[in-house]
Amino acid sequence: MRSCPRVTDDSISKIAVGCPKLRELDISYCYEITHESLVLIGRNCTNLKVLKRNLMNWLDPSQHVGIVPADYLNACPQDGDAEAA
């Protein structure tokens, strides 16, 4: 999915519902998706181990508490971290 400008929440909805065993997803540079996409991914893709979201500054990890596993959120680099760049 990386760098796909036409990926929308509707696209992510179809993926999240249709691919519940998804283990890795890269939504980096997909600027048309919103917080709702992460909610759908978190609820439906319970096997997800890797979620890449480079340059998605509008995504605040604190919004996803209770949806995305806490150990994953704690391991995510935050904006301003060297790893987040």
C-alpha positions as a Markdown table, in Angstrom:
| # | Residue | x | y | z |
|---|---|---|---|---|
| 1 | Met | 0.0 | 0.0 | 0.0 |
| 2 | Arg | 3.0 | 2.3 | 0.5 |
| 3 | Ser | 2.8 | 5.5 | -1.4 |
| 4 | Cys | -0.6 | 4.8 | -3.0 |
| 5 | Pro | -2.3 | 8.2 | -3.2 |
| 6 | Arg | -5.7 | 6.6 | -4.1 |
| 7 | Val | -6.0 | 4.4 | -1.0 |
| 8 | Thr | -8.9 | 5.6 | 1.0 |
| 9 | Asp | -10.8 | 4.5 | 4.2 |
| 10 | Asp | -13.0 | 2.5 | 1.9 |
| 11 | Ser | -10.0 | 0.6 | 0.5 |
| 12 | Ile | -8.7 | -0.1 | 4.0 |
| 13 | Ser | -12.1 | -1.2 | 5.1 |
| 14 | Lys | -12.2 | -3.9 | 2.4 |
| 15 | Ile | -8.7 | -5.0 | 3.3 |
| 16 | Ala | -9.4 | -5.1 | 7.0 |
| 17 | Val | -12.6 | -7.1 | 6.7 |
| 18 | Gly | -11.3 | -9.3 | 3.8 |
| 19 | Cys | -7.9 | -10.1 | 5.3 |
| 20 | Pro | -8.3 | -10.8 | 9.0 |
| 21 | Lys | -5.0 | -12.8 | 9.1 |
| 22 | Leu | -3.0 | -9.9 | 7.8 |
| 23 | Arg | 0.4 | -9.8 | 9.6 |
| 24 | Glu | 2.0 | -6.7 | 8.0 |
| 25 | Leu | 0.7 | -3.5 | 6.5 |
| 26 | Asp | 2.5 | -0.4 | 5.2 |
| 27 | Ile | 0.3 | 2.7 | 4.9 |
| 28 | Ser | 3.2 | 5.1 | 4.6 |
| 29 | Tyr | 2.5 | 8.2 | 2.4 |
| 30 | Cys | -1.2 | 7.1 | 2.0 |
| 31 | Tyr | -2.6 | 10.6 | 2.7 |
| 32 | Glu | -6.3 | 9.8 | 2.0 |
| 33 | Ile | -6.8 | 7.5 | 5.0 |
| 34 | Thr | -8.0 | 8.7 | 8.4 |
| 35 | His | -8.2 | 7.5 | 12.0 |
| 36 | Glu | -11.1 | 5.3 | 11.0 |
| 37 | Ser | -8.8 | 3.1 | 9.0 |
| 38 | Leu | -6.7 | 2.3 | 12.0 |
| 39 | Val | -9.8 | 1.5 | 14.0 |
| 40 | Leu | -10.9 | -1.0 | 11.4 |
| 41 | Ile | -7.4 | -2.5 | 11.1 |
| 42 | Gly | -7.1 | -2.8 | 14.9 |
| 43 | Arg | -10.5 | -4.5 | 15.3 |
| 44 | Asn | -10.3 | -6.8 | 12.3 |
| 45 | Cys | -6.6 | -7.7 | 11.8 |
| 46 | Thr | -5.8 | -9.2 | 15.2 |
| 47 | Asn | -2.7 | -11.0 | 13.8 |
| 48 | Leu | -1.1 | -7.8 | 12.7 |
| 49 | Lys | 2.5 | -7.6 | 13.9 |
| 50 | Val | 3.9 | -4.7 | 11.7 |
| 51 | Leu | 2.1 | -1.5 | 10.8 |
| 52 | Lys | 4.3 | 1.1 | 9.0 |
| 53 | Arg | 3.0 | 4.6 | 8.9 |
| 54 | Asn | 5.8 | 6.9 | 7.8 |
| 55 | Leu | 4.9 | 10.6 | 7.4 |
| 56 | Met | 1.4 | 10.1 | 8.8 |
| 57 | Asn | 1.8 | 12.9 | 11.3 |
| 58 | Trp | -1.9 | 13.3 | 11.7 |
| 59 | Leu | -2.0 | 9.8 | 13.4 |
| 60 | Asp | -1.5 | 10.3 | 17.1 |
| 61 | Pro | -0.8 | 6.9 | 18.8 |
| 62 | Ser | -2.7 | 8.0 | 21.9 |
| 63 | Gln | -5.9 | 7.9 | 19.8 |
| 64 | His | -5.5 | 4.2 | 19.4 |
| 65 | Val | -5.3 | 3.1 | 23.0 |
| 66 | Gly | -7.6 | 0.1 | 23.4 |
| 67 | Ile | -7.6 | -0.6 | 19.6 |
| 68 | Val | -4.0 | -1.2 | 18.9 |
| 69 | Pro | -2.1 | -3.4 | 21.4 |
| 70 | Ala | -0.3 | -1.4 | 24.0 |
| 71 | Asp | 3.0 | -3.1 | 23.5 |
| 72 | Tyr | 2.9 | -2.1 | 19.8 |
| 73 | Leu | 2.1 | 1.5 | 20.7 |
| 74 | Asn | 4.9 | 1.7 | 23.2 |
| 75 | Ala | 7.4 | 0.5 | 20.6 |
| 76 | Cys | 6.3 | 3.0 | 18.0 |
| 77 | Pro | 8.7 | 5.9 | 17.5 |
| 78 | Gln | 7.0 | 9.2 | 18.1 |
| 79 | Asp | 7.3 | 12.3 | 16.0 |
| 80 | Gly | 10.6 | 14.0 | 16.9 |
| 81 | Asp | 12.3 | 10.7 | 17.6 |
| 82 | Ala | 15.3 | 9.9 | 15.4 |
| 83 | Glu | 13.6 | 6.7 | 14.4 |
| 84 | Ala | 10.4 | 8.4 | 13.4 |
| 85 | Ala | 12.1 | 10.4 | 10.6 |
